[in-house]
């Protein structure tokens, strides 16, 4: 499905846990894309110059997705702690 598909699925998540799961999948897909983009660049395959900067962009997206996952998990834990008081 890829990162974009999982982002769409996350938007329609049935629960917070489902949302986090979809975001984690999008994060993994983005990291994998970055891996392949870097490999293309290192191998200097035909057309490698057309992907300049995309590996960095994939890394930036991965950082955003990771932060979203961490923030949602933290918020869930805070809400859980509040309810236990």
ChimeraX attribute file (.defattr): number of C-alpha atoms within 10 A of each C-alpha:
attribute: neighborCount
match mode: 1-to-1
recipient: residues
	/A:1	10
	/A:2	14
	/A:3	22
	/A:4	12
	/A:5	12
	/A:6	21
	/A:7	20
	/A:8	13
	/A:9	18
	/A:10	21
	/A:11	12
	/A:12	12
	/A:13	16
	/A:14	10
	/A:15	10
	/A:16	13
	/A:17	13
	/A:18	15
	/A:19	20
	/A:20	20
	/A:21	17
	/A:22	23
	/A:23	24
	/A:24	21
	/A:25	20
	/A:26	26
	/A:27	26
	/A:28	17
	/A:29	19
	/A:30	23
	/A:31	20
	/A:32	17
	/A:33	19
	/A:34	21
	/A:35	14
	/A:36	12
	/A:37	19
	/A:38	19
	/A:39	14
	/A:40	18
	/A:41	18
	/A:42	10
	/A:43	9
	/A:44	11
	/A:45	10
	/A:46	9
	/A:47	10
	/A:48	15
	/A:49	11
	/A:50	9
	/A:51	13
	/A:52	14
	/A:53	13
	/A:54	14
	/A:55	21
	/A:56	14
	/A:57	13
	/A:58	20
	/A:59	19
	/A:60	15
	/A:61	18
	/A:62	24
	/A:63	15
	/A:64	13
	/A:65	21
	/A:66	17
	/A:67	12
	/A:68	16
	/A:69	19
	/A:70	13
	/A:71	12
	/A:72	15
	/A:73	15
	/A:74	12
	/A:75	12
	/A:76	14
	/A:77	12
	/A:78	12
	/A:79	11
	/A:80	11
	/A:81	10
	/A:82	9
	/A:83	8
	/A:84	7
	/A:85	5
